[in-house]
Amino acid sequence: MDNNVFKNTYWRYLELFNGMQIIRDALDFVGQRKNHYFIPLSGQLRALFVLPHDQNNQLKKITDENKPVSFELAEELGVELNVYVRKQEYDEKENQYFSHLFDTTTYPTKDNIQKVSLKDWMELDVIVINGVKIKIWQVIKKMADKNGGAHYDRKLPLNDFELYNARNKANISVLFLVLAKIGEVLFNVGFKIIELGFNFHFILALGLKITSNLSEKKNIVTYGSSRLYYAPVSISIDEKKLLNLKLSAPDGRFYEFDIGPQKLMK
């Protein structure tokens, strides 16, 4: 007998919402050179955005059981997880990183005209160390799985050790530089998902005909979705025939406002 309970969309939304706040805080702190914040940054990026791979670094079949929360919510809410990059040619070098990927956007620009799915973007090579190419998802996972995000491994593969110690001409850690840039891109991707719950335009012309007294508050209209499992906006009328506006946040906080007596139809 399976005693597991599936989390509903509201729960998953909160997981993404809270994880995004950790990512934002970590990015702000690493911008202040508090490099220990790369540890929670890598852990949240891995948990929210990295798809499962096998031991040969090949993408596994994506199922409901192994799908990261960002991909799951995007699918349920109808958000297309695409990004835009510019085309860039590089000379073949033993050691380099592909900085044009740092400027990836969630919308097309004058330079970023090439549309790429997030899944394919995560599979792009972003660093080369001693001729070994490292993909975007691998940068996240190497930090998260081996260097503090989830574990501190006693031993490291030689290529990982060299990655951790690689520095550019400005003497900046290549791993930290790339991880911060990746984090900014993925934060914007995550924001594209969570803003759907609040970014809307709603216009309603409403007339009410009430022929009897109300004994309790009655709901008039709710803005929401069965997939969200919560209503950001609702309007109700109470026993005094006053309209009430309720704004709800996904973490359970809410605000209520009386918006005056409604106009009865004659």
Buried (B, 14 or more C-beta within 10 A) or exposed (E): EEEEEEEEBBEBBBBBBEBBEBBBBBBEBBEEEEEEBBBBBBBBBBBBBBBEBEEEEEBEEBEEEEBBBBBBBBBBBEBEBBBBBBEEEEEEEEBBBBBBBBBBBBEEEEBBEEEBEBBEBBBBBBBBBEEBEBBBBBBBBBBBBBBBBBEEEEEBEEBBEBBBEBEEEEEEBBBBBBBBBBBBBBBBBBBBBBEBBEEEEEEEEEEEEEEEEEEEEEEBEEEBBEEBBBBBBBBBBEEEEBBBEBBBEBEEEEEEEEEEEBEEEE
